[in-house]
Amino acid sequence: MKNFRKIFLLIIFLTINLPGKSQSIIDPKTIRDKMQWFADAKLGIFIHAGIYSVNGIDESWSFYNKKISHQDYMRQLNGFTLRNYDPAAWAGLIQESGARYAVITTKHHDGVAMYDTRMNDRNILKSSPAKRDLIQPFFEELRKRNLKCGAYFSLIDWSDNNYPGFLKDSSRYKIANDHDRWNRYRSFFQGQIKEINAMFKPDLWWFDGDWEHSAEEWESQKVRQLILSGNPKAVINGRLQGYGDYETPEQNFPVEKPKFNWWELCMTTNDNWGFHHDDNWKTPYEVITIFVDAVSNGGNLLLDMGPKEDGTIPEQQINVLKELGAWNKKNGEAIFNTVAGLPQGHFYGPTTLSKDSTNLFLFLHGKTSGKLMLKGLINKIEDIEVVGEGSHLSHKVVGKISWSPVPGLVYIDVPERVLDPYVTVLKLKLSKALRLYRGQGGLN
C-alpha cells in the first residue's frame, strides 16, 4: 500500500507541475535540469528573416489578410539575396546585447524554408538568388560564443497544396473528408522537423501556428517525441497545443505575474516582426524597462529584430541592442542567474533576488531619486550598493516597535548623482535569506 501511495502521489505531482501534456511519467528533476539554462538566460533575440523583407510587408499575414495576392507575395523570392549576410556579425551583436540565446525563423506560415529542405523546392537555396543556407552558419557562430540556438518553425504552411487552407478560407478541403491528404501534409511538416533536428540540433524549438488544429490533428505528442528522441535536452515552447515546456505571451505584457513555471515575453523592437517600413521604434529606455519587468516576474524577454533582404540589420535595431548590452554589462548581476523578486506591495517597482535570496535588487526607472520606501522586510540590511556605479547608500527604519512582530518601513535616500541614464539598480545585502511580513499589522 505504501508503494502504491507513493506512485499515486508522484502521478499527481507530475500532472500538476509539468507544463505540457506529456503522456509519460518524467522525473521532475529531469525537467528542471533541462530548463535551468532557459530560466537563467533571461534574454533571447528573435530573428524574423524571410522573403517578406523584400517589399517590407507583413510576414505571411499580408496575403492571409488579402493586402497582397499570394502570387505577388511569392514573387518576393526573386528579390531575396542575402548578399550582405554576415552570420558572425549577427552573432556578435546578439552576444553584445547580453542575450544568452537566439531564435531564428526556419520557416514561417508562407512555407518558404530558410534552409535546404529536401521535402520540396520552396526554399531560399533552390528558389531565390540567395542560394545559401541561412541557418547553419548562424548557429555555428552562436555556438562559438556559447550562445544557445533556437529554431522557429511554423506548423502551418499556407502555400502547401496538402494543407487545408486558412481559417478564413479553408475551401481546399476538410480534414474529415480527406484524411489521406491531411496525412500527406503531416508527413511533410514532420519530415521538415526531422530534418531540422538532425541538421541543426536546436537547443530550443519555437513552434507557431498551432491554433489552426488540435493536438490530435497535429499529432503533438508524436512531434514532441520526434524531437526529444534525437535531442533529449531540447526545450520546446508552449505552442504545440499543450505539449511544450514553457508559455509565450506575445507583445502584451502580463499585468500580474504569470502562473507558469517558465515563460517568455516575445516582443518587437518596432511594431512588426520582420523588416518593415515602420519607424515606430522602441527606445532603449522602453526596451530596458520592459526587460526588467519580465525578469522581475520570473520570465524571459525574447526581443525581435528583422533583417533586410540583403542580410543587414536596421541601424535602429543595432542601436537598441547595443544600448541594452551596455546596460546589461553594468547591471547584469541583478538580472542573470536571479529569480523573481518581491510580491506586489512591498516595493513600487521591479525587483529580483539572488538564488539564495540573501541579495535583493531594486530597479529604479528613469530619474528616480530621493527617498524610496520598502515595506514588510523582516531582515536586517547589511549594505546597499548602487550596482555598476559602486556607491554605498544609507537607510533608515521607521515605525519599528520593539515588542511587535511588524517590521518598520525602510527608507533609502538615493542621490541624483548615482542614477543610471535608463534604470538604476540597488543591491541590498541581507543578513539572512529573505523574510517578509505578510500580515495585516497589530499582533498577527
C-alpha positions in Angstrom: 0.0 0.0 0.0 2.8 2.4 0.8 4.4 1.9 -2.6 1.0 2.4 -4.3 0.6 5.6 -2.4 4.0 6.9 -3.5 3.2 6.1 -7.1 -0.2 7.8 -6.9 1.3 11.0 -5.3 4.1 11.1 -8.0 1.5 10.9 -10.7 -0.5 13.8 -9.1 2.7 15.8 -8.7 3.6 15.4 -12.4 0.1 16.2 -13.5 0.1 19.5 -11.6 3.7 20.6 -12.3 4.6 19.6 -15.8 3.9 22.4 -18.2 2.8 20.2 -21.1 0.6 17.2 -21.5 3.3 14.6 -21.9 1.8 11.1 -21.7 4.9 9.6 -20.0 5.9 10.0 -16.4 9.1 12.1 -16.3 11.3 12.8 -13.4 10.6 16.4 -12.3 14.3 16.9 -11.7 15.0 16.0 -15.3 12.6 18.7 -16.4 14.1 21.3 -14.0 17.6 20.5 -15.1 16.7 20.8 -18.8 15.0 24.1 -18.2 17.7 25.6 -16.0 19.7 27.3 -18.7 16.5 28.8 -20.0 15.5 30.1 -16.6 18.9 31.6 -16.1 19.2 33.1 -19.6 16.7 35.9 -19.2 17.3 37.4 -22.6 17.0 36.0 -26.1 16.9 37.6 -29.5 14.2 36.6 -32.0 15.1 36.9 -35.7 12.3 37.1 -38.3 14.2 36.6 -41.6 12.2 35.9 -44.7 11.1 36.9 -48.2 8.6 39.4 -46.7 11.6 41.7 -46.2 11.9 42.3 -49.9 8.8 44.5 -50.0 8.8 45.2 -46.3 5.4 43.8 -45.8 3.7 41.6 -43.1 5.3 38.2 -42.8 2.8 35.7 -44.4 -0.2 37.6 -42.9 -0.1 40.1 -45.8 -1.6 37.6 -48.2 -3.7 35.9 -45.5 -5.3 39.3 -44.8 -5.5 39.9 -48.6 -3.3 43.0 -48.6 -1.5 41.3 -51.4 -2.1 38.3 -53.6 -0.3 35.1 -52.7 1.2 35.1 -56.2 2.6 38.6 -55.7 3.8 37.7 -52.2 5.8 34.7 -53.5 7.4 36.8 -56.3 9.5 38.3 -53.5 11.6 35.1 -53.7 13.2 36.8 -56.7 14.5 39.7 -54.7 15.8 37.8 -51.6 19.6 38.0 -52.0 21.3 37.9 -48.6 24.2 39.4 -50.5 25.5 41.2 -47.3 24.6 38.4 -44.8 27.3 38.2 -42.1 26.4 35.5 -39.6 29.4 36.4 -37.4 28.2 40.0 -37.2 24.7 38.9 -36.3 26.0 36.6 -33.5 28.4 39.2 -32.3 25.6 41.8 -32.0 23.5 39.3 -30.1 26.4 38.5 -27.7 26.9 42.2 -27.2 23.3 42.7 -26.3 23.8 40.3 -23.3 21.4 37.7 -24.7 22.1 34.1 -23.9 20.2 32.6 -26.8 18.7 33.4 -30.2 15.7 32.1 -32.1 15.5 32.3 -35.9 12.8 31.5 -38.4 13.5 28.3 -40.3 10.1 28.5 -42.0 7.2 30.9 -41.5 3.5 30.4 -42.4 4.3 31.2 -46.0 6.1 27.9 -46.3 9.4 29.3 -47.5 12.3 27.4 -45.8 15.4 29.3 -44.8 17.5 26.1 -45.1 18.0 23.4 -47.7 14.9 21.3 -47.1 14.6 18.0 -49.1 10.9 18.0 -48.7 10.2 20.5 -51.6 11.8 23.2 -53.6 10.1 26.1 -51.6 13.4 27.3 -50.0 15.9 30.0 -50.5 18.6 27.8 -51.8 16.6 26.4 -54.7 14.2 29.3 -55.4 15.9 32.6 -54.6 19.1 34.5 -55.6 20.4 33.9 -52.1 21.4 30.3 -53.0 22.6 29.7 -49.4 21.5 28.3 -46.1 20.7 31.0 -43.6 20.6 28.7 -40.5 23.7 26.5 -40.3 26.3 29.3 -40.5 24.4 31.4 -37.9 24.1 28.5 -35.5 27.8 27.8 -35.9 28.6 31.4 -35.0 26.3 31.4 -32.0 27.9 28.2 -30.7 31.4 29.7 -31.0 30.1 32.3 -28.5 28.5 29.7 -26.2 25.0 31.0 -27.1 22.0 28.7 -27.3 20.4 28.1 -30.7 16.6 28.2 -31.2 14.6 27.2 -34.3 11.3 28.9 -35.0 9.1 26.6 -37.1 5.5 27.2 -38.3 3.3 24.1 -38.2 1.2 25.9 -40.7 2.2 26.0 -44.4 -0.4 28.1 -46.2 1.4 27.6 -49.5 1.4 23.8 -49.4 -1.4 22.2 -51.5 -1.9 19.5 -48.9 -2.6 22.0 -46.2 -6.4 22.6 -45.8 -6.0 26.4 -46.3 -6.6 29.4 -44.0 -9.2 29.5 -41.2 -10.6 32.4 -43.2 -10.8 30.3 -46.3 -10.5 26.6 -45.8 -12.0 25.8 -49.2 -9.2 23.4 -50.3 -10.7 20.5 -48.4 -12.0 19.5 -44.9 -9.8 17.0 -43.0 -12.8 14.9 -42.2 -13.4 14.5 -46.0 -9.9 13.6 -47.0 -7.7 12.1 -44.3 -5.2 10.8 -46.8 -4.4 14.4 -47.9 -4.0 15.5 -44.3 -1.7 12.6 -43.6 0.4 13.6 -46.6 0.7 17.1 -45.0 1.6 15.7 -41.6 4.3 13.5 -43.2 5.6 16.7 -44.9 5.8 19.0 -41.9 7.1 16.3 -39.6 9.7 15.4 -42.2 10.9 19.0 -42.0 11.1 18.8 -38.2 13.2 15.7 -38.5 15.5 17.5 -41.0 16.0 20.5 -38.7 16.6 18.3 -35.7 19.2 16.2 -37.5 20.9 19.1 -39.3 21.0 21.8 -36.7 20.2 20.1 -33.3 18.4 23.2 -31.9 18.7 23.8 -28.2 15.2 25.3 -28.3 12.2 24.7 -30.6 9.8 27.7 -31.1 6.6 26.4 -32.7 3.9 28.7 -34.1 0.5 28.3 -35.8 -0.8 25.5 -33.5 -4.2 27.3 -33.2 -5.5 26.1 -36.5 -5.7 22.4 -35.4 -6.0 20.3 -32.3 -3.2 18.4 -30.6 -4.6 15.2 -32.1 -4.6 16.6 -35.6 -1.1 17.9 -35.3 0.0 14.7 -33.5 1.6 17.0 -31.0 2.7 14.2 -28.7 4.4 12.4 -31.6 6.1 15.7 -32.6 7.5 16.2 -29.1 8.8 12.6 -29.1 10.4 13.1 -32.6 12.4 16.0 -31.2 13.3 14.5 -27.8 14.3 11.1 -29.2 17.1 12.7 -31.2 17.8 15.6 -28.9 16.6 14.9 -25.3 17.7 18.2 -23.8 15.8 20.3 -26.3 13.5 22.9 -24.8 10.1 23.3 -26.6 7.8 26.3 -26.4 4.2 26.1 -25.5 2.7 26.5 -29.0 2.3 22.8 -29.6 -1.2 22.5 -28.2 -0.1 21.8 -24.7 2.9 19.7 -25.3 5.6 22.3 -24.7 7.7 23.3 -21.7 7.0 27.0 -21.3 4.5 29.7 -22.2 4.9 32.6 -24.7 2.8 35.7 -24.1 3.2 37.9 -27.2 3.6 41.7 -27.2 1.1 42.4 -24.4 3.0 42.3 -21.1 1.1 40.4 -18.3 -0.1 42.8 -15.6 0.2 40.1 -12.9 3.0 37.5 -12.5 2.1 34.6 -14.7 1.3 31.3 -13.0 3.6 29.3 -15.3 6.8 27.6 -14.1 8.7 29.2 -17.1 7.6 31.9 -19.5 9.0 34.2 -22.1 7.6 37.5 -23.4 8.2 37.8 -27.2 8.2 41.4 -28.4 9.1 43.5 -31.4 11.5 46.4 -31.5 9.0 48.5 -33.5 5.5 47.3 -34.4 6.5 44.5 -36.8 8.4 41.2 -36.6 10.1 41.2 -40.0 11.7 44.1 -41.8 9.0 46.6 -42.4 8.7 50.3 -43.4 7.9 51.1 -39.8 9.5 53.9 -37.8 7.8 53.4 -34.5 10.9 52.2 -32.8 11.0 51.4 -29.1 13.6 53.5 -27.3 16.4 51.8 -25.3 14.7 53.0 -22.2 11.4 51.4 -23.2 13.1 48.1 -24.1 15.2 48.0 -20.9 12.2 48.7 -18.6 10.1 46.0 -20.4 13.0 43.6 -20.0 13.4 44.4 -16.3 9.7 43.9 -15.7 9.7 40.5 -17.4 12.7 39.3 -15.3 11.3 40.6 -12.1 8.2 38.5 -12.7 10.2 35.3 -13.3 10.2 35.4 -17.1 12.5 36.0 -20.1 12.3 38.6 -22.9 12.7 37.4 -26.5 13.4 40.7 -28.3 12.9 40.7 -32.1 15.0 42.0 -34.9 14.0 41.9 -38.6 16.9 41.8 -41.1 16.6 43.3 -44.6 16.5 41.2 -47.7 20.3 41.6 -48.1 21.0 40.4 -44.6 21.8 43.8 -43.0 20.2 44.8 -39.7 18.4 48.2 -39.5 20.5 50.8 -37.6 17.7 51.5 -35.1 17.7 47.8 -34.0 21.5 47.8 -33.8 21.4 50.9 -31.5 18.7 49.3 -29.2 20.7 46.1 -28.9 24.0 47.9 -28.2 22.4 50.2 -25.5 20.7 47.2 -23.9 24.1 45.4 -23.9 25.9 48.3 -22.3 23.2 48.4 -19.6 23.4 44.6 -19.1 27.2 44.7 -18.8 26.8 47.3 -16.0 23.8 45.7 -14.2 23.9 42.0 -15.2 24.4 40.9 -11.6 20.8 41.9 -10.9 19.4 40.1 -14.0 21.2 36.9 -15.0 21.0 33.8 -12.7 18.5 35.6 -10.5 14.9 34.6 -9.6 11.7 36.6 -9.4 11.6 39.3 -6.8 9.2 40.6 -4.1 5.4 40.1 -4.3 3.4 43.2 -5.2 3.0 45.8 -2.5 6.4 45.6 -0.9 8.2 48.0 -3.3 6.8 50.2 -6.0 9.0 48.9 -8.9 10.6 45.7 -10.2 12.8 43.6 -8.0 14.9 40.4 -8.3 16.6 38.1 -5.8 19.9 36.1 -5.9 19.2 32.4 -5.9 20.0 32.1 -2.2 17.7 35.2 -1.6 20.4 37.0 0.5 20.7 39.8 -2.1 17.7 41.8 -3.0 17.8 44.0 -6.2 15.6 47.1 -6.6 15.2 48.7 -10.0 14.5 52.4 -10.3 13.0 53.5 -13.6 14.0 56.8 -15.2 15.3 59.6 -12.9 14.0 58.2 -9.7 15.9 59.8 -6.8 15.2 60.9 -3.2 13.7 58.7 -0.6 12.4 55.2 -1.6 10.2 53.1 0.7 10.4 49.3 1.2 7.7 47.6 3.2 7.5 44.3 5.1 11.2 43.5 5.2 12.0 41.5 8.4 15.7 41.1 7.6 18.4 43.4 8.7 20.1 45.3 5.8 23.9 45.0 6.0 24.7 47.1 2.9 23.2 48.9 0.0 25.3 49.3 -3.1 24.5 51.0 -6.4 25.1 48.3 -8.9 27.7 49.1 -11.6 28.4 52.6 -10.0 29.8 51.5 -6.7 28.4 54.0 -4.2 27.1 52.7 -0.9 23.9 54.2 0.4 22.4 54.6 3.9 18.9 53.7 5.0 16.6 54.4 7.9 14.0 52.1 9.5 10.8 54.0 10.6 8.0 52.8 12.8 9.5 49.6 14.2 8.2 48.9 17.8 10.4 46.5 19.8 7.6 44.3 21.1 5.7 44.0 17.8 6.4 41.4 15.0 5.5 44.0 12.4 8.7 45.4 10.8 9.2 49.0 10.2 9.3 50.8 6.9 12.7 51.1 5.2 13.6 54.4 3.6 16.6 54.6 1.3 18.0 58.0 0.2 19.1 57.8 -3.5 21.2 60.9 -4.6 20.7 62.1 -8.2 24.5 61.7 -8.9 24.3 57.8 -8.8 21.5 57.5 -11.3 21.8 55.4 -14.5 20.5 57.0 -17.7 17.9 54.3 -18.1 17.3 52.1 -15.0 19.3 52.3 -11.7 19.8 49.2 -9.7 20.3 49.0 -5.9 21.7 45.8 -4.3 20.6 45.2 -0.7 22.8 42.7 1.1 20.6 41.0 3.7 21.7 39.4 7.0 20.0 36.1 6.1 17.7 34.6 3.4 14.8 37.0 2.7 11.9 37.0 5.2 8.8 39.1 4.6 6.0 40.2 6.8 2.7 39.4 5.1 0.3 40.2 7.9 -2.2 43.0 8.5 -0.5 44.8 11.3 -1.1 44.6 15.0 -0.1 41.4 16.7 -0.9 39.0 13.9 
